[in-house]
Amino acid sequence: MDPVGTSGVFSLKAALRLCERLKLSAAQTEALFHAMQTGGAARRALILSPKATAKNYQPSFPCEPRERFSWLPEKVLLPEAGVNPVQYADYEAGMYYVLDLSSCWEGAALSAVPRAPERSLDLCAAPGGKTMLLAARFPLQNHTANEVQARRRGILRGNLLRCGVEHTQVTGFRPDQWAEQGEQFDLLLVDAPCSGQSLLCKGISNPGCLGSAAVNGNAKRQRGIMLQAVSCVRPGGHILYTTCTYDPEENERVISYLLRRFSDWRAEDVPLLAAFRSDLCDFPAYRLFPHHGCGAGGFCCLLRRLP
């Protein structure tokens, strides 16, 4: 199997080791390799903004039926293949936010949050997709979109302003600074920095993303973020942990580490995602791969702090 594709050069040996860690079948391994080589797994979705819903907006371009994507909220649409929504004036007018369908899949875990959060924090918010997905599920009441990097924070602020997102402040604190402040939220979104292995399946070069240095370094960072995040959630509140990578070290093992450290946290079932439940752990967590036909792939786990 040729390890060189349109997504750039990647290590065949490292990719095989990843598939072994994921316990993929031969057919699943072949499908993941094909996606990495061709880089064609990305699938556009768009979230209707508050501006759009206020005007009962309908896009002028054709969209696909949503029947087989039962986990999508009503405010997310699927442009037909070949349609590029960012080329339309309605994009600049802020009628919608564009992202990969796999990110919408991750956001579907919010369907298991029983009520709209009164206070919510998107801890790693740029460029804004997870905040937009939260707004597609619940009315934002007192929301904070946080991004440490100044340049990315500017992009985040621009996207939220363009889309007319209200009741939201943009901040730039580190996770440890949030923990030190002692504030507590009903819901935290942690779209954790990761090795980004799914970028290969979008046709984006990402050298070293399959190597142990990138994976282990990111896993250490993710554990550190989550150790701070747990103190920012009130009893009965939730954390949605998501990544756009495949390696168990950055996904199931981060959650397992957290659950071992804190006895007052549990992973929650997400009935809408039952078909995607991971078999790499004994708690509810969910995986998406390119062969599912819902974008480049990702991981999500909804956590709840016991009352």
N, C-alpha and C positions, 0 to 999 in steps of 0.2 A: 504494500500500500504506500503510495507516494505521500510523504509528509509535507509536501509543498502545495499550497493552494492559493487562491486569490486573496485569502486573509493573511498571507505572508508565511514565512518559514516557522514551523514549530517542531519541537522535538517529538519524533515518533515514539521514542522510548518513554518519555515523560507522559505522553498521551495514553499509552498503553497502561502505565502504572496507575494513572487516574481512573481509567475504566475498570481496572481490577479493584481499586478502593471503592468504587461505586457499585461493584458487583453487577455490572451490566452483562446481559447475555451477548452472544456473538452478533445477533441482529442489531441489538441496541448499540453495541460498540461500533459496528459498521455505520449505523445512522449518525452517530455523533461525529465520527471521523469525516463522513461525507459533508456534514454541516460545517465543520472546521475548515475543510478544504475548499468548499465552494463559497462560503461566506454569504449564503443567501437566505438565512433563517429569519432575518428581521421581518417584522410585520407591523405596519403602522396602525396605531389607534389614535383617536382623539377624544379629549375630555371637553365637553361643552362647558364654557365658563359661566360665571354668574351673569355676565353681560348677555350671553346667548339665551340662557333660561329666562331672563327677564323679558326678552323679546319673542319668545317661542320660536327661536331661530332654527332653520333647517338648512344644511349645507347645499350648495348648488351642484356638487359633484355626487356621483353615485356611491352608495354605501352597501356593504354586504348585509344579508340577514344575520341576526344575532342568536338564532335559536339554539345552536349547539354550544354557545358560550353562556350558559345559564348563570355563571358567576359574575358576569359583567353588570355593573349598575346601569340604570337607564340612561344616564348622562354620558356614557361612553359609546362611541360609534366606530365602525370599521370601514374606512374607505376601501373601495374596490382596488384590486391590483392595478398598478400603473398610475394611480392617482397620487400626486404629491401635494398634500394639503398646505404646505408652507408656501407654495407658489401662488396661493389665492389671497386676494386683498383682505378677506375675512380673518386670515391668520394675523396679519398686522393690526387689524381692528380689535383683536383680542377675543374673538368669538370662540376660540378653542385652543387647547394646548395639545401638542403632538408628542407622542412617545411610543416606545415599543409595546406591543400587546402583552409581552411577558411581565412588564411592570404593572399593568392593569390586573393581570392574574395574581401577582403578589398582593396587590391592594384588596383583592377579594377576601382576604382573611379578616378584613374589617367587618364583614357581614356577621361575624360571630361576636362582635362587641354589642352588648344588649341595648345600649342607649347612647345618644349623642353625648360626647364628652363636653363638660362645661369648661374645662381647661385642657388644652392639648399642646404638645411640643413636638415639632419635627426637628430632631437633634442634628441630623446631617442632611439639610434640606435642599441644597442646590442640585440641579437647576430649578426644582419646584414641583416635580411630578407627583411625589407622594402627598404633598400638601393639596394639590389639585384633586387627587384621588380621594383624600379625606373629605374635601368639600363636595365631591360627587356623591358621597354616602350620607353625610351629616351636615346640617347647617353649622358653620364655624361660629363659635360663641366668643371664645377668648383664646386665640391660637397664636403660637409663636413659631416662626420659621427661622431656624438657626443654621448658620454656616460660618465656620471658623475662617476660611480663606477669603480675604477681602475681594479678590477678583471674582470669585464664584458667588460671593454674597451680592455683588452688583448685578450679576446675571439673574440671580434669584429674585432680587427686588424688582428688576425690570420685567420679568415674566409675570409676577403677581400683579404689578401695576397694569400691565398690558391687558390682563384677563379680568381686571376689576375685582380681585379678591379682597374682601373686607374683613374687619374684625381680626386682623393679623398684623403682628409686628415682626420685623426682621432684626435678628440679633447675631452676634458673632462670638459667643462664649465657647470655651472648651468644655467637654463633659465634666471635668473635675471642678470647673468653676460653677457649673450648674449645681453640682452636688454640694459644694460649699455654701451656696446661697440658701439651701434648705427649702427651696420651693418644691411643691408637689403637684403633680398633674394627674388627670384622669386617664390620659392616654399619651404614650410616647411612641413616635415613629423613629425607628433606628434603621435607616437604609445604609448599612455599614460600608465603609470603604473596604474594598476587597481586591483580589487579584484580577477580577474582570475577565474570567475565562470565556464567558459568553460573547465577548467582543469579537473573538475569532469567528464565531458563527454569524456575525453581522458583516463580515468582510473587513473588519478593522484590525490592523496589525497591533499586536500586544506582546512584544518579545518578552520571554521569561515568565509569562503568566502561569505556565504549567510547572515551573520549577519549584523545588522545596523552599528556596530562599524567599520567593514571593509569597507562597502559600503560608509558610510558618510565620513570616513577618506580619502578614495581614491578620492571621489568626490571633497573634499576640495583641495586636492593636485592637481587634474586635473584642477580645476578652476584657481589655482595659476599659473600653467604652462602656461595655455592659455592666461592669462592676460599679461604674459611676451612675449609670442610668437607673439602676434598681432603686437607689435612694431618692430618686426624683418622682416616684410614683406613689400615690396614696394607696392605702389598703383597699382592695377591690378594683384597683385600676389595672390597666393593660400596657404591655409593650408589644408592638409589632416589629419583629426583627426580620430584615430582608437583605439579600445579596443578589448580585448578578453573576455569581460564579458557581461552579459545580463541586469543588473539592469538599469532602466531608469535614476536613479540618477547620474550614471556615464556616461551616454550617451546623450540622448536627452536634459536632464536638464542642463548639462554642456554647450551644444551648445546654448540652449535658454538663459541661463545666459549671455553668451558672446554677443549674438545678441542684448540683451536688453542694455548692457553696451556700445556697439560700433555701432553707426548708419552707419558707412562706411563699414560694413561687411555684406555679404549675403551668405546663403547656396545655393549651385549650384545643378541643376539637373544633374543626371548621367543616361543617357538613357539606358546604358547597364545593369543597376541594377534596372530598373523600377519595375520589378516583386517583388523586395525585399523592397520596400519603407515602412518605418515605419508609422503606423497609430497612433503613440503616440505624434505626433507633427504636426504643420502646415507648416513646412519647409521641404525641401528634406533631408532626412537622411535614412539610409538603415541598415536592420537587417538580420542576418543569424542565423538560428537555426539548430540543428542537424538533424531534420526531413527533411530538404531540401536536405540532402545527399551530402553536399559539405564540410564536415569537422565538427569540434566541434562548430563552430559558432563565431559570432563577430558583430561589429558595425562599420560603417564608415559614415563620413560626410565631404564633400568637401566644403570648405569656400573660398570666394574670397573677397579681399579688393577692394572696388570701386575706380576707377581712380580719 
